[in-house]
């Protein structure tokens, strides 16, 4: 049986977005368990792929350095995962994005975790709304 080829990541971007109803429930749960206030923003980490991997019975796990990202989803140009606590970016600043089919052998994408882009001063002053998830993932 031929070993599946790891996805080829070509870019990474972090975009702050509005939280969905499901996200807000997750944020509330995290705030309660961590006993801290979170900003109520869904940071969408988009990893653009050269091509979406074929569906197989064995998937590829995504890692930031040694941390396994427990859940990610696909969008038209690649995959994404969400972060609700900005501390994640401080703890994993410039962490290597890697894939593994077995949790032991890793394929380095050559990309590192980006930091969330900051709104410009004009946007921040005007309290312009953050984009919705569907706008970020189009």
C-alpha positions as CSV (number, residue, x, y, z in Angstrom):
1,X,0.0,0.0,0.0
2,X,1.4,3.4,-1.0
3,X,2.1,5.8,1.9
4,X,0.0,9.0,1.6
5,X,1.8,12.2,0.7
6,X,1.8,14.9,3.4
7,X,-0.1,18.1,2.5
8,X,2.2,20.8,1.0
9,X,1.6,24.1,2.9
10,X,2.5,27.2,1.1
11,X,1.4,30.0,3.4
12,X,0.0,30.7,6.8
13,X,-2.1,33.7,8.0
14,X,-3.9,34.5,11.2
15,X,-7.0,36.6,10.9
16,X,-9.1,37.8,13.9
17,X,-12.8,37.3,13.3
18,X,-16.2,37.5,15.0
19,X,-17.1,34.6,17.1
20,X,-19.9,32.3,16.1
21,X,-22.6,31.1,18.5
22,X,-20.7,27.9,19.0
23,X,-17.4,29.8,19.5
24,X,-19.0,32.0,22.2
25,X,-20.0,28.8,24.1
26,X,-16.4,27.6,23.8
27,X,-15.0,30.9,25.0
28,X,-17.3,30.9,28.0
29,X,-16.2,27.3,28.8
30,X,-12.5,28.3,28.5
31,X,-13.0,31.4,30.6
32,X,-14.6,29.3,33.4
33,X,-12.0,26.6,33.3
34,X,-9.0,29.0,33.0
35,X,-10.5,31.6,35.3
36,X,-9.5,34.4,33.0
37,X,-11.2,36.8,30.7
38,X,-10.7,36.3,26.9
39,X,-11.2,39.0,24.2
40,X,-14.2,37.2,22.5
41,X,-12.3,37.0,19.2
42,X,-11.9,33.9,17.1
43,X,-8.4,33.9,15.6
44,X,-8.6,31.9,12.4
45,X,-5.2,30.3,11.5
46,X,-5.4,29.6,7.8
47,X,-2.8,27.3,6.2
48,X,-3.0,27.5,2.5
49,X,-2.1,24.2,0.8
50,X,-0.8,23.6,-2.7
51,X,-3.6,21.1,-3.0
52,X,-6.1,19.6,-0.6
53,X,-5.1,16.1,0.4
54,X,-7.2,13.2,-0.9
55,X,-9.6,11.6,1.5
56,X,-8.1,8.5,3.0
57,X,-8.8,6.3,6.0
58,X,-5.7,7.7,7.7
59,X,-5.5,11.5,8.1
60,X,-2.7,13.8,8.8
61,X,-2.4,15.4,12.3
62,X,-1.3,19.0,12.4
63,X,1.2,20.2,15.0
64,X,2.7,23.5,16.1
65,X,6.1,22.3,17.3
66,X,5.2,19.5,19.7
67,X,1.6,20.6,20.3
68,X,-1.0,18.6,18.3
69,X,-3.8,20.7,17.1
70,X,-6.8,18.6,18.1
71,X,-9.2,19.7,15.4
72,X,-8.9,21.5,12.1
73,X,-11.2,22.0,9.1
74,X,-10.8,22.5,5.4
75,X,-11.7,25.5,3.4
76,X,-11.4,26.1,-0.4
77,X,-7.6,26.9,-0.3
78,X,-6.4,24.7,2.5
79,X,-7.1,24.0,6.2
80,X,-7.7,26.2,9.3
81,X,-8.1,26.0,13.0
82,X,-9.3,28.5,15.6
83,X,-7.6,30.0,18.6
84,X,-9.6,31.9,21.3
85,X,-6.8,32.8,23.7
86,X,-4.2,35.2,22.4
87,X,-1.7,33.7,24.9
88,X,-1.5,30.7,22.5
89,X,0.5,32.9,20.1
90,X,2.8,34.1,22.8
91,X,3.5,30.5,23.9
92,X,4.0,29.2,20.4
93,X,5.5,32.2,18.7
94,X,7.2,31.1,15.5
95,X,6.4,27.5,16.2
96,X,7.1,25.1,13.3
97,X,4.0,23.9,11.5
98,X,4.3,20.1,10.9
99,X,2.2,17.2,9.8
100,X,2.4,13.6,11.1
101,X,0.5,10.5,10.0
102,X,1.6,8.5,13.1
103,X,2.5,11.0,15.9
104,X,6.2,9.9,15.6
105,X,7.4,10.8,12.2
106,X,7.0,14.5,11.2
107,X,6.9,16.4,7.9
108,X,8.0,20.0,8.4
109,X,6.1,22.4,6.3
110,X,8.8,25.0,6.3
111,X,6.3,27.5,7.7
112,X,6.0,29.0,11.2
113,X,3.0,30.1,13.2
114,X,2.2,33.7,12.3
115,X,1.0,36.2,14.9
116,X,-2.4,37.8,14.6
117,X,-2.5,40.8,12.4
118,X,-3.3,43.9,14.3
119,X,-6.1,46.2,13.2
120,X,-4.8,49.6,11.9
121,X,-5.2,52.6,14.2
122,X,-8.1,54.0,12.2
123,X,-10.0,50.7,12.3
124,X,-9.3,50.3,16.0
125,X,-10.5,53.8,16.8
126,X,-13.7,53.4,14.8
127,X,-14.4,50.0,16.4
128,X,-15.1,48.6,13.0
129,X,-16.5,45.1,13.1
130,X,-14.4,42.1,12.7
131,X,-15.1,40.0,9.6
132,X,-17.3,36.9,10.0
133,X,-15.8,33.5,9.6
134,X,-17.4,32.9,6.2
135,X,-15.8,36.2,5.0
136,X,-12.3,35.1,6.3
137,X,-12.6,31.7,4.6
138,X,-13.8,32.7,1.2
